[in-house]
Amino acid sequence: MHETGAVLERNTVLERLAKTLVVGDEQELREVAAQVLVHQLVRQEDHAGLRQLLSAEELKSLLERAQALGLSDEVRDRVWLFFKRATARRRFYIRRVYDADGVVLEDIRRAAFEPVFASFRALLGDEIYALAQAKQDAGQAEMLRGLIAPDSGWDVFAAEVDMRVVGFIAVKVDPETLIGEIGLNAVHPAHAGHGVGTSLYEFALGHMKRAGARVATVATGGDASHAPARRAYEKAGFHAAIPSVWLCRLL
């Protein structure tokens, strides 16, 4: 078996074991899962693909459960030390989102778009904003939950800095038109201006190319609050554009 295939197979096995450990009802099966999980985490430390299987929060939870099943403090500490050393070698990296990321992704979305929505309100005025835009802005949280759902049709990736999620991006490729699209994305304001957004866009473009896309698209606003996003998109190579204006009036 090729090395890549072997890593993927191990990851699949570990993912199943992790899920068994978290939600399994049979005590014996959970004990076996705990033992094999720890064994694999210790032995496969040279494979970067394996390290991306679990977030720090998920590993802590699994080790706590494994310890409750009889895992020794020595083994727990050894696995956690390995994990910290492995992740320290990559202070910044991008991975697929986990189910457990939902809360932090929502925090990032809310913080990143708060000034955008405030800009919309200032541009439209309170009355028109309430009638024409507020509902759409309020629905963005539900949109994010839909994007990270397993059957959404979107691939969503998270950017981590020092093992903390600081940004995300949604991507999809139409297999018929070969058009790639960048959807909802955000970087927490505390990490803005440090290249996280640019790295996410470059990663998304690479993902599109690997999926066979011939062209990449993204939509953004033309107001001042979207200026940083426009600069980041242009830095990533998005130069061809069709400007548009959305007009409103009271009746």
C-alpha positions as a Python dict, from the first residue, in 0.01 Angstrom:
ca = {
    (1, 'M'): (0, 0, 0),
    (2, 'H'): (131, 347, -81),
    (3, 'E'): (226, 563, 218),
    (4, 'T'): (-53, 814, 152),
    (5, 'G'): (-309, 536, 135),
    (6, 'A'): (-175, 384, 454),
    (7, 'V'): (-205, 714, 641),
    (8, 'L'): (-560, 763, 516),
    (9, 'E'): (-653, 411, 622),
    (10, 'R'): (-509, 465, 969),
    (11, 'N'): (-691, 794, 997),
    (12, 'T'): (-1019, 627, 904),
    (13, 'V'): (-966, 360, 1168),
    (14, 'L'): (-875, 618, 1430),
    (15, 'E'): (-1175, 832, 1347),
    (16, 'R'): (-1405, 536, 1398),
    (17, 'L'): (-1231, 447, 1723),
    (18, 'A'): (-1259, 804, 1847),
    (19, 'K'): (-1631, 812, 1772),
    (20, 'T'): (-1672, 476, 1946),
    (21, 'L'): (-1492, 608, 2251),
    (22, 'V'): (-1711, 916, 2265),
    (23, 'V'): (-2053, 768, 2196),
    (24, 'G'): (-2015, 390, 2235),
    (25, 'D'): (-2229, 216, 2493),
    (26, 'E'): (-2040, -112, 2533),
    (27, 'Q'): (-1775, -88, 2804),
    (28, 'E'): (-1546, -351, 2654),
    (29, 'L'): (-1552, -189, 2311),
    (30, 'R'): (-1472, 148, 2463),
    (31, 'E'): (-1175, 0, 2652),
    (32, 'V'): (-1034, -151, 2334),
    (33, 'A'): (-1091, 175, 2149),
    (34, 'A'): (-905, 369, 2418),
    (35, 'Q'): (-608, 134, 2412),
    (36, 'V'): (-576, 127, 2034),
    (37, 'L'): (-626, 502, 2005),
    (38, 'V'): (-345, 579, 2246),
    (39, 'H'): (-121, 315, 2088),
    (40, 'Q'): (-170, 461, 1741),
    (41, 'L'): (-122, 820, 1856),
    (42, 'V'): (211, 728, 2013),
    (43, 'R'): (341, 513, 1727),
    (44, 'Q'): (234, 719, 1426),
    (45, 'E'): (382, 1051, 1536),
    (46, 'D'): (576, 1092, 1209),
    (47, 'H'): (262, 1119, 996),
    (48, 'A'): (132, 1476, 969),
    (49, 'G'): (-204, 1351, 843),
    (50, 'L'): (-266, 1173, 1171),
    (51, 'R'): (-199, 1483, 1378),
    (52, 'Q'): (-472, 1666, 1193),
    (53, 'L'): (-729, 1405, 1292),
    (54, 'L'): (-791, 1549, 1638),
    (55, 'S'): (-805, 1900, 1777),
    (56, 'A'): (-651, 1973, 2116),
    (57, 'E'): (-997, 1992, 2277),
    (58, 'E'): (-1101, 1657, 2128),
    (59, 'L'): (-779, 1486, 2236),
    (60, 'K'): (-818, 1617, 2591),
    (61, 'S'): (-1172, 1481, 2603),
    (62, 'L'): (-1065, 1143, 2467),
    (63, 'L'): (-775, 1113, 2711),
    (64, 'E'): (-1002, 1198, 3003),
    (65, 'R'): (-1244, 926, 2894),
    (66, 'A'): (-960, 680, 2836),
    (67, 'Q'): (-822, 759, 3181),
    (68, 'A'): (-1161, 684, 3332),
    (69, 'L'): (-1134, 344, 3164),
    (70, 'G'): (-798, 274, 3326),
    (71, 'L'): (-545, 467, 3118),
    (72, 'S'): (-241, 545, 3335),
    (73, 'D'): (-127, 899, 3410),
    (74, 'E'): (210, 815, 3256),
    (75, 'V'): (63, 717, 2919),
    (76, 'R'): (-179, 1012, 2923),
    (77, 'D'): (106, 1256, 2987),
    (78, 'R'): (323, 1096, 2719),
    (79, 'V'): (50, 1123, 2455),
    (80, 'W'): (-31, 1482, 2546),
    (81, 'L'): (338, 1578, 2540),
    (82, 'F'): (376, 1421, 2196),
    (83, 'F'): (73, 1608, 2070),
    (84, 'K'): (200, 1943, 2199),
    (85, 'R'): (543, 1886, 2046),
    (86, 'A'): (390, 1785, 1714),
    (87, 'T'): (162, 2087, 1697),
    (88, 'A'): (437, 2321, 1814),
    (89, 'R'): (621, 2237, 1492),
    (90, 'R'): (339, 2401, 1302),
    (91, 'R'): (214, 2713, 1484),
    (92, 'F'): (-9, 2793, 1188),
    (93, 'Y'): (-196, 2542, 980),
    (94, 'I'): (-524, 2490, 798),
    (95, 'R'): (-749, 2187, 840),
    (96, 'R'): (-1105, 2076, 781),
    (97, 'V'): (-1351, 2189, 1045),
    (98, 'Y'): (-1465, 1951, 1317),
    (99, 'D'): (-1814, 1933, 1463),
    (100, 'A'): (-1667, 2075, 1783),
    (101, 'D'): (-1557, 2391, 1597),
    (102, 'G'): (-1912, 2523, 1558),
    (103, 'V'): (-1909, 2750, 1864),
    (104, 'V'): (-1572, 2911, 1793),
    (105, 'L'): (-1656, 2958, 1424),
    (106, 'E'): (-1971, 3142, 1526),
    (107, 'D'): (-1769, 3362, 1762),
    (108, 'I'): (-1532, 3447, 1478),
    (109, 'R'): (-1817, 3519, 1236),
    (110, 'R'): (-1994, 3746, 1483),
    (111, 'A'): (-1679, 3942, 1569),
    (112, 'A'): (-1569, 3977, 1207),
    (113, 'F'): (-1904, 4087, 1067),
    (114, 'E'): (-2016, 4320, 1347),
    (115, 'P'): (-1846, 4623, 1184),
    (116, 'V'): (-1980, 4518, 843),
    (117, 'F'): (-2339, 4511, 963),
    (118, 'A'): (-2286, 4842, 1142),
    (119, 'S'): (-2163, 4985, 812),
    (120, 'F'): (-2474, 4861, 635),
    (121, 'R'): (-2696, 5027, 896),
    (122, 'A'): (-2507, 5355, 865),
    (123, 'L'): (-2530, 5350, 485),
    (124, 'L'): (-2899, 5261, 468),
    (125, 'G'): (-3030, 5439, 775),
    (126, 'D'): (-3213, 5265, 1058),
    (127, 'E'): (-3552, 5237, 889),
    (128, 'I'): (-3440, 5097, 555),
    (129, 'Y'): (-3187, 4872, 727),
    (130, 'A'): (-3458, 4723, 949),
    (131, 'L'): (-3686, 4661, 649),
    (132, 'A'): (-3439, 4552, 382),
    (133, 'Q'): (-3119, 4416, 539),
    (134, 'A'): (-3147, 4328, 907),
    (135, 'K'): (-3313, 3989, 853),
    (136, 'Q'): (-3042, 3877, 611),
    (137, 'D'): (-2767, 3984, 850),
    (138, 'A'): (-2933, 3805, 1141),
    (139, 'G'): (-2961, 3490, 929),
    (140, 'Q'): (-2589, 3464, 870),
    (141, 'A'): (-2542, 3252, 1182),
    (142, 'E'): (-2786, 2995, 1047),
    (143, 'M'): (-2606, 3011, 713),
    (144, 'L'): (-2280, 2917, 883),
    (145, 'R'): (-2442, 2623, 1061),
    (146, 'G'): (-2574, 2505, 726),
    (147, 'L'): (-2232, 2533, 560),
    (148, 'I'): (-2062, 2308, 814),
    (149, 'A'): (-2338, 2046, 798),
    (150, 'P'): (-2215, 1717, 645),
    (151, 'D'): (-2451, 1735, 345),
    (152, 'S'): (-2407, 2107, 267),
    (153, 'G'): (-2205, 2058, -51),
    (154, 'W'): (-1939, 2294, 86),
    (155, 'D'): (-1592, 2215, 213),
    (156, 'V'): (-1516, 2428, 517),
    (157, 'F'): (-1165, 2475, 651),
    (158, 'A'): (-1037, 2632, 972),
    (159, 'A'): (-712, 2821, 1028),
    (160, 'E'): (-534, 2763, 1358),
    (161, 'V'): (-269, 2977, 1525),
    (162, 'D'): (-102, 2821, 1827),
    (163, 'M'): (-371, 2551, 1831),
    (164, 'R'): (-655, 2809, 1840),
    (165, 'V'): (-901, 2850, 1554),
    (166, 'V'): (-880, 3209, 1431),
    (167, 'G'): (-1048, 3195, 1090),
    (168, 'F'): (-1246, 2982, 846),
    (169, 'I'): (-1340, 2959, 481),
    (170, 'A'): (-1611, 2776, 285),
    (171, 'V'): (-1530, 2646, -63),
    (172, 'K'): (-1713, 2447, -329),
    (173, 'V'): (-1654, 2341, -689),
    (174, 'D'): (-1929, 2277, -943),
    (175, 'P'): (-1823, 1954, -1121),
    (176, 'E'): (-2018, 2046, -1433),
    (177, 'T'): (-1912, 2407, -1486),
    (178, 'L'): (-1573, 2362, -1316),
    (179, 'I'): (-1635, 2690, -1133),
    (180, 'G'): (-1490, 2719, -786),
    (181, 'E'): (-1652, 2950, -534),
    (182, 'I'): (-1534, 3099, -208),
    (183, 'G'): (-1829, 3142, 23),
    (184, 'L'): (-1862, 3271, 377),
    (185, 'N'): (-1524, 3330, 535),
    (186, 'A'): (-1386, 3533, 823),
    (187, 'V'): (-1081, 3596, 1037),
    (188, 'H'): (-1115, 3706, 1397),
    (189, 'P'): (-1036, 4080, 1423),
    (190, 'A'): (-767, 4005, 1683),
    (191, 'H'): (-573, 3817, 1413),
    (192, 'A'): (-650, 4044, 1118),
    (193, 'G'): (-360, 4190, 924),
    (194, 'H'): (-126, 3896, 987),
    (195, 'G'): (-179, 3704, 664),
    (196, 'V'): (-437, 3456, 792),
    (197, 'G'): (-696, 3560, 534),
    (198, 'T'): (-445, 3551, 249),
    (199, 'S'): (-332, 3203, 356),
    (200, 'L'): (-693, 3084, 365),
    (201, 'Y'): (-758, 3219, 14),
    (202, 'E'): (-442, 3060, -125),
    (203, 'F'): (-538, 2732, 39),
    (204, 'A'): (-889, 2756, -105),
    (205, 'L'): (-753, 2818, -454),
    (206, 'G'): (-527, 2515, -427),
    (207, 'H'): (-821, 2306, -309),
    (208, 'M'): (-1025, 2423, -612),
    (209, 'K'): (-746, 2335, -853),
    (210, 'R'): (-712, 1988, -709),
    (211, 'A'): (-1088, 1945, -754),
    (212, 'G'): (-1058, 2036, -1123),
    (213, 'A'): (-1187, 2394, -1115),
    (214, 'R'): (-1088, 2620, -1408),
    (215, 'V'): (-1193, 2952, -1258),
    (216, 'A'): (-1244, 3084, -905),
    (217, 'T'): (-1510, 3333, -796),
    (218, 'V'): (-1588, 3528, -482),
    (219, 'A'): (-1838, 3803, -401),
    (220, 'T'): (-1775, 4087, -158),
    (221, 'G'): (-1910, 4429, -66),
    (222, 'G'): (-1807, 4763, -210),
    (223, 'D'): (-1841, 4966, 110),
    (224, 'A'): (-1557, 5079, 335),
    (225, 'S'): (-1606, 4792, 581),
    (226, 'H'): (-1521, 4544, 303),
    (227, 'A'): (-1203, 4724, 197),
    (228, 'P'): (-973, 4482, 387),
    (229, 'A'): (-1148, 4185, 224),
    (230, 'R'): (-1115, 4340, -121),
    (231, 'R'): (-744, 4399, -67),
    (232, 'A'): (-696, 4040, 48),
    (233, 'Y'): (-884, 3902, -253),
    (234, 'E'): (-679, 4117, -489),
    (235, 'K'): (-361, 4000, -318),
    (236, 'A'): (-475, 3643, -386),
    (237, 'G'): (-509, 3724, -757),
    (238, 'F'): (-875, 3822, -792),
    (239, 'H'): (-853, 4113, -1037),
    (240, 'A'): (-1128, 4057, -1297),
    (241, 'A'): (-1448, 4204, -1153),
    (242, 'I'): (-1801, 4318, -1238),
    (243, 'P'): (-1891, 4611, -1008),
    (244, 'S'): (-2248, 4634, -884),
    (245, 'V'): (-2454, 4864, -662),
    (246, 'W'): (-2756, 4770, -451),
    (247, 'L'): (-3002, 5060, -423),
    (248, 'C'): (-3288, 5107, -175),
    (249, 'R'): (-3567, 5356, -110),
    (250, 'L'): (-3867, 5379, 116),
    (251, 'L'): (-4219, 5351, -28),
}
